[in-house]
């Protein structure tokens, strides 16, 4: 694609940012709907409503493994449009779902389609820009992306007031359809046919073997999986804790907006410090801080503070979990990719899929332990970061020149 045929830069940034934001929108806009869905479809087992979040993430993890290689073979736009069809189908099925099992299957299908927006948008930016120009453009995209988790619950709550919880899935359908139409009309195919690679099982198996066989990459994926576990565990329980534990379900979207806005500074802080301190120190420092914060939260809960103070402790702890994600996930992804230069595209899909699917498998049983207190979240996060910090010491010994 020549520079003359590309959309203007502001339009291109907005388009890529919307694609990147699809995943966050699909997760966070659902949070205010969880109690309504539990009351309608799972009144005898309200904890199962949390699976609406994790089933989407499971589909996303599987799709992450496939979306990159497929777009290398069949073109970027074709795979995004295929993903959009799958995403819309899942959202439409969820909107009409008569029972929770159907809804969970639909959410997994929706996550599978969302992976195309998430992964292929990054590939498109890489196709068209390089070096510092790519980094500069990605920073603009991420600035827009960072606002989505803050605004999505407010938007979801507004839709629920107007159209009920099923209306949120209707919003997903409209969002994906509008984004796909915009891309179809305004973005020429970025990957020329002569640059495409055949989609074969053998290279996928070889890439998987190489990625999982390298000790630094393997450890970085494991720590990334544990850090994502802290994020997904808290996401699946944060709304029930606000609602059931503290009786603040109505104000939850506003508190979530505040927490996400503060936590958005994590990525900015990391960008300012990582060149000076290194990736391992940033990750290890964030995990150590989360250990301390979780221990304090557990001790204070056991002491039994007045409800107002206990709520303040939880808000600070939850904000810390979100903030930790900004200080760890990007660095861990860079650590995992550092030895994978020869198969960078394939390695990105493998590492993302392995970390996402693994973290979902851990987060689901932790989330199901919710019984009206934040203790399962506190203990689950504490266990994950303790193990993660131990693994980071091994990373430092194996690759001191990288970290």
GISUL-V855776 format. One record per backbone hydrogen bond with DSSP energy under -0.5 kcal/mol. CO is the residue of the C=O (numbers start at 1). NH is the residue of the N-H. If there is no record, write none. Layout:
CO	NH
CO	NH
This chain:
2	5
2	6
8	12
9	13
10	14
11	15
12	16
13	17
14	18
15	19
16	20
17	21
18	22
19	22
20	23
20	24
21	25
22	26
23	27
24	28
25	29
27	30
27	31
28	31
30	33
30	34
31	34
33	37
34	38
35	39
36	40
37	41
37	42
38	42
42	45
45	48
46	49
47	50
48	51
49	52
50	53
50	54
51	55
52	56
53	57
54	58
55	59
56	60
57	61
58	62
59	63
60	64
61	65
62	66
63	67
64	68
66	70
67	71
68	72
69	73
70	74
71	75
72	197
75	79
76	80
77	81
78	82
79	83
80	84
81	85
82	86
83	87
84	88
85	89
86	90
87	91
88	92
89	93
90	94
91	95
92	96
93	97
94	97
99	103
100	104
101	105
102	106
103	107
104	108
105	109
106	110
107	111
108	112
109	113
110	114
111	115
113	116
113	117
114	118
115	119
116	120
117	121
118	122
119	123
120	124
121	125
122	126
123	127
124	128
125	129
130	133
130	134
131	135
132	136
133	137
134	138
135	139
136	140
137	141
138	142
139	143
140	144
141	145
142	146
143	147
144	147
144	148
145	148
145	149
147	151
148	152
149	153
151	155
152	156
153	157
154	158
155	159
156	160
157	161
158	162
159	163
160	164
164	167
165	168
165	169
166	170
167	171
168	172
169	173
170	174
171	175
172	176
173	177
174	178
175	179
176	180
177	181
178	182
179	183
180	184
181	185
182	186
183	187
186	188
190	192
192	195
193	196
198	200
200	204
201	205
202	206
203	207
204	208
205	209
206	210
207	211
208	212
209	213
210	214
211	214
213	215
214	218
215	219
216	220
217	221
218	222
219	223
220	224
221	225
222	226
223	227
224	228
225	229
226	230
227	231
228	232
229	233
230	234
231	235
232	236
233	237
234	238
235	239
237	241
238	242
239	243
240	244
240	245
241	245
241	246
242	248
243	247
248	252
249	252
251	254
251	255
252	256
253	257
254	258
255	259
256	260
257	261
258	262
259	263
260	264
262	265
263	266
264	268
265	269
266	270
267	271
268	272
269	273
270	274
273	276
273	277
274	278
278	282
279	283
280	284
281	285
282	286
283	287
284	288
285	289
286	290
287	291
288	292
289	293
290	294
291	295
292	296
293	297
294	298
295	299
296	300
297	301
298	302
299	303
300	304
300	305
306	310
307	311
308	312
309	313
310	314
311	315
312	316
313	317
314	318
315	319
316	320
317	321
318	322
319	323
320	324
321	325
322	326
323	327
324	327
324	328
325	329
328	332
329	333
330	334
331	335
332	336
333	337
334	338
335	339
337	340
340	343
341	344
343	347
344	348
345	349
346	350
347	351
348	352
349	353
350	354
351	355
352	356
353	357
354	358
355	359
356	360
357	361
358	362
359	363
360	364
361	365
362	366
363	367
364	368
366	369
367	370
374	378
375	379
376	380
377	381
378	382
379	383
380	384
381	385
382	386
383	387
384	388
385	389
386	390
387	391
388	392
389	393
390	394
391	395
392	396
393	397
394	398
395	399
399	402
399	403
403	280
403	281
